[in-house]
Amino acid sequence: MVVGASLAGLRAAEALRDEGFTGELTVIGDEPHEPYDRPPLSKAVLAGRLSPDHIGLPRVRDIDARWLLGTPATGLDVPGHRVELADGRWVAYDRLLIATGTRARPWPGRAGGGLEGVHTLRTREDAERLRGALAAGPSRVLVIGAGFTGGEVASTCRELGIAVTVTQRGAVPLASALGGVIGRAVADWYREAGVDLRPNATVHALEGDPSGRLRRAVLADGTAVDAEVAVVATGALANTEWLTGSGLSADHRGVVSDDGCRAVATDGRPVGEVFVAGDVARRPHPLFPGELLRLDHWDNAVAQARTAAHNITHGPGGRRVHQPLPAFWSHQFGRYLKSIGLPGVADQVVVAQGALDQRRFVAAYGLKGRLVAAVAVDSPRVLDGYAALIEARAPFPPLLGATDGPAHLEPVDAAFPGRDAGGAPDHDIRTPVNGELS
């Protein structure tokens, strides 16, 4: 049984058949649609270049599955090997894959979340509603949050000629994902595109007119922003509520798994018949010991689904460890950004190629003298070399000899928010929801 008709869920089902599984296969999904591709939602769909009817995920093969769509799972009985559905049914399984992903964090109802004109962006329906709101020609759109989703929405608004204000709790966009140094360069992209970027700004409440339509946002400093459309892009919550009482180690951050994609119980033991893949999984990685990673990335969802399918169909002797390097990408304000490794654990960063004030650059990230990540802007092809260095645990700063690099590499503090006195993250590592919306 696969719970989650998602990218990870579909690719895992296909991989199960590829691995030789010939038994009954059931796919359960809370949305009424078969699995679809989420990356276009914040880009081509929102801009009107692509219809939501044309974003279904291509099928690699016929999986011969029973589909239970539009029927959320509401409970899990691990000892009894069965899943409860919202309609009251219980469905039995021999092996279970959890691929329920995440959802957009909503704006509180008490602070105006129920007003007409307030949107999140995660599903097909979200994109259709927001696209309709943008097509109506609002005088200004407010985007709350300058992460990857917020940046892509703001970029699309400017592409459509719509005025946009972006509020950001921190000093620069993408600070929690890429650090303050690269975040300052990203802030320049916003301003060059004509975005009204408000750093260090918190929205206190959204206010509407007597008919219940959004009219303005009141910030914590008492100022107001007039807007008819607001997009809340403040992060994601893992879809784990249905696992309450199951005995699995699961909360709003995700489901803990081991390095073979097996779910972990609250007592720390792996559960042999339950596996996890995709955005909902929190897992260890051999290159980043001591961290639990939740990666909201397209590539990770596919790779993890394949590892889970392999381990579901093989005994302990054929067990495979999931260890691909984290990777993600985003396209905003005319720039293509790609990352390899885990920037969020770094204590230092250096511009290894190009320059921050140019359109193209590569930033290398280090932790205690070891290369752990690289971020390329409009230079994606060079990252294969950096990936090899990261996997080889190469020293930082890297010795590249690049013709477009500075004569001397001078690392600086990566300026990530939320560090403790020793420079380490004060929580487990989770990369923010990014442009891939996997």
Order of alpha helices (4+ residues) and beta strands (2+ residues): beta-alpha-beta-alpha-beta-beta-beta-beta-beta-beta-beta-alpha-beta-alpha-beta-alpha-beta-beta-beta-beta-beta-beta-beta-beta-beta-beta-beta-alpha-beta-beta-beta-beta-beta-alpha-beta
